[in-house]
């Protein structure tokens, strides 16, 4: 009985249309590996027949492990569940939609064997994605690069390989609002990149609409940077200074003879605009602080990141 060397972690959410093709390509990939491998398929509360297909594949080939979470905990937590339950010396994270081609894993493995502990799959091109998503993703990663001290690889999703010692370090990070691609960079170790052509989704619809993209972006920013809080402080200082200077100007205009100055200094329209602006800024800053306080509240409760309802696996691992 061979020990597992390669663990593939694949979160699944309503991917019934693509699973059979995924199984076929993963079987071909496992057959070409130089050591034993396992595929951990994490069903994140799917509402279609995804888990039935996972279970059938597990019964057909015990290298495929079917994990069912008790409800939808989100993509990042589903990935974490698979990583926690993996046994391999190298853990490879992939998406189920086949936008991350399984064939690219051999390039990742080659870098791992060359001595790198984390190997990121960097998207050289992104087929099937709108110009809006491409532009916003590029802007977001450039912005994140500027405001955080952790160097997060640009144009890299969750498709990556992590050595067992990196996985052990990763599993110690139990924060609630997770950004896996950032955490895998934060832990350090020797890191490398592999370029690949990202393909269009094989079938079905994207599980990352605009709302989830925004949520992931907020998690990334608030988890890896206090820049928004520092911006709030600097903005408050700027507005306070501007208000003080405005008051000085109004006092001066009140006592000197400038044409129209008395009407301008005593007018209420400009005052109402300034009050509305300042009140809006204060509400925004209080809300920003509230986001960080709310995240502290979530962390203090210490709830588990996910709950496993069923884990179908076999003791025997075949090559």
Secondary structure, 3 states (H helix, E strand, C coil): CCCCCEEEEEEECCCCCCHHHHHHHHHHHHHHCCCCEEEEEEECCCCCCHHHHHHHHHHHCCCEEEEEECCCCCHHHHHHHHHHHCCCCEEEEEECCCCCCHHHHHHHHHHHHCCCCEEEEEEEEECCCCHHHHHHHHHHHHHHHHHCCCCCCCCEEEEEEEEHHHHHHHCCCCCCCCCHHHHHHHCCCCEEEEEEEECCCCCCCCCCCHHHHHHHHHHHHHHHCCHHHHHHHHHHHHHHHHHHHHHHHHHHHHHCCCCCHHHHHHCCHHHHHHHHHHHHHHHHHHHHHHHHHHHHHHHHHCCCCCCEEEEECCCCCCC
